[in-house]
Every structure is written in structure tokens, then in C-alpha cells.
Amino acid sequence: MRMVLLASAHLLILRALLLNVACAAPQAGPRQHSKLWGKAGELWKPGGRLPDYSYAGYHAGEKPIPDVAVAADAADFGAIPDDDKGDSAAIQRAIDSVDSGAILLRRGRYIIDDFITIRKSGIVLRGEGDALGGTVLYVPRPAAEVAGKKDGGFATGGSGQFISFQGKWAGAEVTEVAGTAERGTHTVTVDDAANIKTGAFYLLQVKDDKLGGEFWQHLHARKVRNWLKMVKWADAGHASLFKVVAVEGNQVTLREPLRFDIRPPWRVSLKRHGNISECGIESLRFEFPADVQPAKHLREPGYNAVRFKSAHDCWIKDVTIANSDNGVTCSYMSSHIEIRDAKLVGRRGHHGISLSNATNCLIVDLVDDCREPWTHTITMDHKASGNVHKGTMGTNTVSLDFHRDAPYENLHTNIRAKWNYNSSGDPKAGPHCAARNTYWGLSGKAVEAANPNGQGMRDFLYRHWGKIQTNVVTGLAVPERFSEDEEWYEDLPNLLPRDLHQAQLERRLKRK
């Protein structure tokens, strides 16, 4: 009997030991999913601190970039490659000859000796390849020289692009927006919806009479009290493009979510726009002189390639830009511009791709093989919002830039190249960025990648990003921090999904 009791006691002790070992053993691998998203978006909520970035790109990601039929061959208008004669006038004639369609630029070297401007929808410039043996647009003189100016703002890409797609800024007011609406929602109440058409685009414009007033503070999550006396020229208002998908009574439903509240005291209205659309550049190469040394900061002469101004649902695809001061600029209420499979090569420049007052644009699978880092590879400024930069790769270090005047709710995700953070701009325009910009699934650890010495970036994370609700969800190399309305630094080197934009887009289209 005593032996049986001892045996039973030994079994109980062994069972307890095994249970303790089982409880102490790890039950799963390292945490992979963010508390802001979860595995498949089950933790995400509209109006939360993680914005919905799924509307970026051509037609909000709901349609592929089209294969537009050729309407004219530039050779028929005198654009003959490899003849060492200027071709800009002939290419402009080909553009002006058609209502819409693709302008074919056959392989060879064209000399771009003047600015080319597209002011109508549906025009695509199409080459026969962006390699050296394809279609090459060679620009021998900078914008300042072509324009006959010593300083025309050409240094920063604000103007002076040799190919420019250019609509008009805005039209007449259609109706005022009444009442209030919350960020993350899609419906606004208007005074009179009689002239609002389903399927059409409208500018939603906010006016606030006071510089650094309630609206500007709202974009910064009211974390900018120390900046109010310093701000001198940042725009007090804002305008961005929305597509109307339904009208019921005075309720207007927008495709894109509101990225700010609508509330007193600022005045909000829907206005007609003057944008052009369905334009693109495909399969060609820009070449600027290779022997030009990078100029001093803000003294660049304007070897600038492309600009979209007041345009929407346009694209750049399979385009290489070599030796430029400024590569691509999207500005003045441009939206849903998609820059896909572009390449930056040659010497360094100032701004590689710049999004200024642009919304819901998509930069995807950029290759940066320049010899040295750009001053700013990717720039977002002047209330750029909803834009996505993802998939960048290459041998160069990608310099990420928020250039002040309240860029907000933009996303860098799944960056596969080395990267750093190099923001500048005039402090009179406020802090580098406003609320809820997101860094998600970047290559390397945030502190180590952004600053090899670590300490400077660590200070930046804790003193600057967090106060304006920036989300850093990646490998950190600093302790995690979570807050309701300030820091969100989540250390997830094995993060899934790494491409937040793609995950959000697939979830939205599945539910549509």
C-alpha cells in the first residue's frame, strides 16, 4: 500500500513538472502582426491612428493602367531621331494634332530643346524602351537657360519641367458643405446637391482665415503649440480631389475617406476642378548631360524631367531618368498619379520624386541606382496626403523627406533599399510633417538605417515624430512606445504584411 502511495505521489509530481515546463515554453514564434492592423485588418478601424491608404494610385487601384492606342507617330510631324536636330516643336505638333491617344516616339535619340506642354486629357507619350538602345529624350540645356532666366524657381522642381501635363487649378463653387463630418468617414452634407453628379470629381476646399488657426492645428493633431509664433507662410486652407459615388438628398458619398474633420469655424465647399486626366509617359528614357556636377543646394539650373499639375488618374511607367536635378513633380491638386517601375540613375540631384499638394498618388517599385544619395529622393510637402511610396529597391540609399507645410497621412511601406531620413524646408512653414504619417515594414532597423550612429535618430523618434502621431511599425532598435494620440513605435522586424497598402487594397476590394 505504501509503495502504491509513493508511486502515485511521484506521478503527481512528474505531472506537475511537465505542466510547468509546458506553461513556461514559448507557444509561438516572434510577434508578426501589428496591434494597429492584426493579421487581416481585424484590428483596424476607420478614423483611427492608422489611416486607410488603399485609394492611392491610378483609379484608386480599381483599374490597371490602360494600353492606349497610338493616335500619331511623332516622325510624321518631323521628330526624327538621331539627326542631331531639335525635336521639341515637332513632338508638340504631334500632341496638338490629336484629341487623345498615344504619341509614338520610335527608338533613337531625340533632342529636347524646349518645353513640351500637354493641356488636354488622354495624351500618352510612348517610347520603345527605356534602355540606352530604346527611346532617349536628351535635354542638353537646363530650364533656366531655355527660359532665359537666372532664377525661375527651377532649382526645386516647382517649375521648368521639360514635359509638363498641366490642367487648371479650380473652377466655380458648386455648394457649401454644411454641418460636421468625422475623419475616416465618406459622407458629407451639402447645402444644395442639385448640381452634384455621381461619378464626377470635385475639389473639397477648406478655408481658415487664420494662419496657424484651428484647421492647421487640427492637421497636426493640436501638437504644435510651440510652432504658432514661428509659422509665417504655410497655407491656412487646403483643397483635395474627391470622387462622388452616390448622392441621396443632401447627403453626398465620397469614394475617398475624409482625412480631416469638417467642423466650425472653417468654411468648407465643393468646387469644380480644371484637372486633366488619363495621361501618361511610358517606355522611354530622359538623359541630361552626364558631365554636369551637382550644383549647390537651391542653385540647380533646372535639369527637370516631368511635372503633373492639376491632373488626376495619370501615370509614369517604365521610365528611366538620368542625371536630373528634379525627376518627377506632382503638384496643385494632382491626385491618383501612379509612378510604376521608374528608375533614377547617374549623378545625384535635389528632389527625385516630389509630391506637393498632391493626394492619393502611388510610387511603386522605384529603382534608385544613382551614384550618390539624392538630397531628397522622395519628398512630400504642402499638405500632400494619402500618398503611398512602396517597394523601392536599388544600390543607393533612399532619402525620405517631409518638407513642411503639413504633409499628413502618407505611407512608406516595404522599402527594400537602404534608407535614411533627410527632411528640410523652411521652419516658417511649421514642423516637417503633420499627423499620422506611417513607416511600415522598412528594410533594416529604423534607428540604425536612418542614422548609423543611432543616437540622433533615437532623439528624433522620441522628440519629433511621436508628438504628431507618426506610426513607426518595423524593426526599431529602440524600445517600443504606444500612446493614444502621440507615439506609436512598434518593434516588428518580422512584420506581416510588409506591404500595408496592398493589404488594405485587397481588403477593400474584397468587401466592395
N, C-alpha and C positions, 0 to 999 in steps of 0.2 A: 504494500500500500504506500509506504514511504517512497519507494522508488518511482511509483506512478506519479505521486505529487511532485517529486523533483523534476521528472521528465516534463510534466505539464508546465511547471514554472519556467523551465528552460525554453519551452516552446513559446510561452508568452513573452519572455524577454527577447527572444530572437525575432518574433513578430514585431515587437515594438521597435527594435533596432532597424529592421527593414523598413518600417513605416517612416521612421525619422530620416533615413537615408533617402527614401523616395521623395519626401517633402522638401529636403534640402537640395535635391538635384534640380538643375535648370530644366524647365518644362518646354522651352522653345529657344530658338536662336535669337540673335540681337533684334531689337525692335526695328521694324522696317517702315511702318506706316505712321504718317503724321497725325497728331491729335486735331489738326485743322481739317483733315480730309478723310482719314480712315483708309480702308482697303479699296473701296469703290465709291467714295463720296458720301458714305452714310453719316459721317460726322460733319459734313459741310452744311452751311445754312446761308441763304441769301441775306445780304445785309450784314454778314459777319465780317471779321477782320481779314479773311481770305477772299478776295474778290473773284468773280466769275470772269475768266479770261477767254472763254470759249468762242467769243464773237470776233476774234482777230482774224484778219486775212480776207482774201477775195470772197465776196458774198458770204461773209461770216463763217467760212468753212463749209458752207452748204452746197457749193458747186466747185468743180475743178476749173482751173484756168483753161479757157477755151482755145481751140485751134482755129484761128481766124483765117478765112480765105484771103488769098492775095488779090488785091484790087489794082495794084500798079507796080511796075518794075521801074526802079529809080533810073536804070540805064536808059530807058525811053525818054527821060527828061534831061539827059546829059550828065548824069552821075556815073562816070566811067572810072572804075578802079585802076590803080597802078599807072595813071598818066601824069602824076605829079601836078595836077591842077586842082584848084579849089572846088569842092563838091557841095558846099552847104546850100547854095542857091538852087542847084538842081534838085537836091533832096527836098527842099522846101516847096518847089514847084510840084513835085510828085505828091506831096502831102496835100497841097491845096487843090489838086485836080480831082480828088475823090471825096465823097460824102463820108465814107467809112471803109474799113478794111485794112489789110496788111500791105505795107510798102516793102517790097523785096529789095534788099541790098545784097547783091551777089558777092561771092568771096573775092577778096582782094583788099587793097589799101585805099581808103578814101581820105581826103584831106578836108578836115572840118575847119574852115577859115572864118566862120561867122556863126552867130547863134541861130538855132533852129527851134521854132516855137509851134506847138500844137495847141489849138484853142477849141477843138471840137471833139466830141466823143467818138469812140470806135476806131481810133487810129492806132495801128501797131507797127513799129519798126522792127523788121525781122531780117536778121543776117543768116549766114550759112555756117555758123560755128564761131565759138569764142576763143579758139586756139589761134596761134600765130598764122596758121595756114587758112583761117576762116575769114570772116568779115571784120576788118580792122578800121575803126574810126580814129584817125590820127589827128591830134589837135596840136599844132606847132606853136601857137601863141596863147598866152593866158588871157583871161576875161578882161582884166584891166587894160591891157594893150589893145584888144579888139574893140573895146568900148571907148577907147581914147580917154581913160580916166586914170588918175593916180591912185584914187581910193574910192571905190564904189561899194564897199561892203563885201567885196569879193573874197576877202580872207576867210570868212567863216561859213561860206556857202549860203548866205542869206539871199544872194542873187548871183548872176553871172554863170549859170549852168549852160553848157553848150547844147543840151537837149532839154527843153522845158515843156511840160504838159501843164497848161495854165487855164483854169476856169476863172470865174468871177467870185468875189468874196461872199456876197449875200444879196438877197432881194428884199422885197417888202414884207412887213409883218403880216401874218395871217390871223393870229389870235393870241390873246394873252392866256397864260396858264394860271388857273385860279386855285386857291386853297393850298394844301400841302401834299407832299409825297415823300416817301422814305427811300433812302439809298438802297439799291438792290431790287426794288420793285420795277414794274414795267408799265404802269398805268398812271396817266396824269389827267386831271380835269381841266378843261379849257372853257373860256367864256362862250365861244361860238365855234362849233365843229363843222359848220356847213361847207366850208371850203377845204377841209382836210380830206385827202384822198388815201384810201387804203393802198398800200404798195409803194407809196411815194416817200421820198426823203425830205426831212425838214431840219433846219437848224434850230436847236433848242438853245436860246440865248439867255444868259443870266446877266443882269446889270446890278451892280452895287456901287452906290455913289461914292463910297469912301475907300480910298486906297488903304489896304490893310484892314478892311472892315470885316463885317460878320461873315461874308461869303468866303473871303480869302482865309480867314481864321478857320472856318469850317473845313476847307480843303486840307488844312494842316492839323485837323483834329484838336484845334484850340491849344496846340503845344508850342506856340510861337510868341508868347508874351514879350520875351526879351528882344524880339526882332522888330517890333512895331515901330519904334523910333528910327530904325535903320532903313526900312523899306521906303524907296523913293520913286521907283518907276515900274514896279510889277503891275500888270493889268488887274484892275479891280474886278472885272467881269470875266465872262467865259462863254464860248459857244462851241457846240459839238453837234455832229450829224447823227440823226436817228432815222430809222425806217419805221413807218407806221404799218402795223399788221392788222389792226382792227379799229373800228370806230363804232361806238354804241352810245347814242345820245351825245352827251358832252364828255364821255369817257374815251380817251384815246390810248390805245395799247401800242407800246413801242417794242420793236424786236430786241434792241439792246437794253440792258438794265441801266437804270439811273445810277450814276457813280457819286452822287451827292444828294443831299436832301433838298427838297424845294420847300421853302418856308419864308415868312416875312423876316427881315424887311426888304430883301432884294426883289427886284421885278424880273419875272420870267415870261418869255414869249416864244411862240413858234414862228419861224420866218422861212420864206422861200430861200433857196440857195441857187448859186450860179455854177455849181460844180460840173465838170466834165467827167465822163466815166468810160469804162471798157476800153482803156488804152494800155499799151504795153511796149516794152522793149525786150527782144528775145535774140539769143544766139548770136551775139556779136561782142566785140572787144573794143574798149576805149584805150587808146595809147596816148599818154602825154610824154614830153621829152624825158628820156631816161637820165640825161646828164645834168638835170637841174637839181641843185641841192635844196633840201628843205629850208624854207625861209624862217626867219624869226617869228615867234608866236604873234599872231594877228597882223603879220606883214606879208602873208602869202598873196601872190599876184592873181590867183583865181584859175588854177587848172581844175575846174569843177565839171563833173560829168552830167548828172541828171537831177532834175527837180520836178516833183509833183506839187502843184499849188492849186488848192481848191479843186481837188479831184477825189473820186471815190471808185472803188472796185476796179482798180488798175493793177499792173504787175510789172515786175522785172524778173526775167527767168533766163538762166544760163548766160549771164553777162559777166565778163571779166573787166576790171578797171585797174589800169597800171599807171603808177606814178602820179596820182592825183593829189591835189590839195584837199578837196572835198569830193567824196564819191557820190552819194545819193542823199538828197534832202526831200523830206515830205513836210509840207507846211500849210498854213492858212486853211484850217478846217478840212484838210485831207483826211480820208478815212478808208479803212479796208484796203489799203495798199499792201500787196504781197510781194516780198523780195525773196526769191527762192533760188537756191543754188548759184548765188553770186560769188565772185572771187575778187579779193583785193591782193594785188601783187606789186612788186617793185619797191620804191622808196616809201618812207613814212609820209603821212600827211597830217592834216588837222582833224577833221571830222570824217570818219569813214562812212557811216550812215547816221543821219540826223533826223529825228522826229520832233518837230516843233509845232505846237498847236495841232497835232495830228492824233487821231483816235483809232483804236482797233486795227492797227497795222501789224503785219506779221513779217518778221525776219527769220527765215528758216534755212538751216544748213549752209550758212555762210562759211567760206573758206578764207582765212586770213593767213596768207603766206608772204606778207611783206617782210622786208629785211629787218626792220626795227618796229617796235610798237608805235601805233598812232598816238597822237596826243590824246584823242578820244576816238576809240573805234566805234562805239555805239553811244550816241547822245540822245537824251530825252530832256526836253525843256518846254517852257511856256505852256504849261497845263496839258502836255501830252498825257494821254490816259488810255487804259485798256490795251496798250500795245504789248506785243509778245516778241521776245528775242530768244531763239532756241536752236540747239543743235550745232552751234558754231564749232568749227574744228580748224586745224592748221598748225603751222610751225611757230606762229607769232603769239605773243601774249596779248590777249584781248583786253582792251582798256574800257571799262564800263563807266559811263558818265551821266550823272544827273546834274543839269546845268542851270538850275534855279528857276524861279517863277513858277513854282508849284506843279511840277510833273507828279502825277499821282496814279496809283493803282496800275502800275506797269509790272511786267514779269520778265525775269531772266530765268530760263529753265534748261536743264540738260545741256549745259555748255560743256563741250568735250575738249576744248583747248585750255591752255594755261590762261589765267585771267588775273586782272587786278582792278582796283577801284581808283579812278583818277578824275574826280569831278572838280570843276572850277566854275567860272562865271562871276558876275558882279554881285557882291553881297548886298547891294542896294535892291536886288530882286528877291531877297529873302534867303531862306536855307536852301540847300541843294535840292531837296525834294519835299513833297507833301506826303500825305498819308498812304499807307497800305501798298507800297511797292514791295515786290516779293522776289527773293532769290531762292531758287528751289532746285536741288539736285545738281549742284555745280561740280566740276572736276576739282579734286583736291579739297583741302580743308580751308574754310573761309579765311581764317586769320593768316594762315601760312601762305595761301595763294595771293591774298591781297597785299600782304606786306611780309617779306621774308624775315624781317626782324621781329614780327609778331606784335610787339607792344603798341606801336602806333595804331594798328588796325583794331587791336583789342580796345583801346581807348575810344576809337571811332565807333565801334559797335555799341559800347555801353553809354557813350555820351551823346551820340548824334542820331543814329538810326532809330533807336528804341523810342525816343520821345515823339516820333511821328509815325509810330505803328508799323515800321518796316518788319516784314516777315523774313527771317533767315532760316530756311529749313534745308539743311545739308550737313556735311561734316564740318564741325566748328573749330575744334582745338581750343575752345574756351567753355566754361560752364554754361549749361542751359539756363535760360531765363524765360519765364512765361508771365504775361500780365494781361489784364482785360483790355487795356487801352494804350499800353506803351510797348515794352519789349516783347518780342517773340523770337527767341533764339533756340532752335530745336536741333539737337545734335543727332543726325541720322546719316551716317556715311553709307549705309546700305539702303537708302531710301527707295521705296516703291510707292507709286510710279515715279520715275525720274522726270518724265515729261508731263508736267501738270496740265499744260494746255491741251495735249492730246487726250488725256484722261477726262478732262472737263468737257471737251468737244464730243467725245464718244458718248458720254453720259447724257449730254443734252440731246444729241441726235437720236439716241435710243428712246428717249422719253417723248420725243416730239410727236 
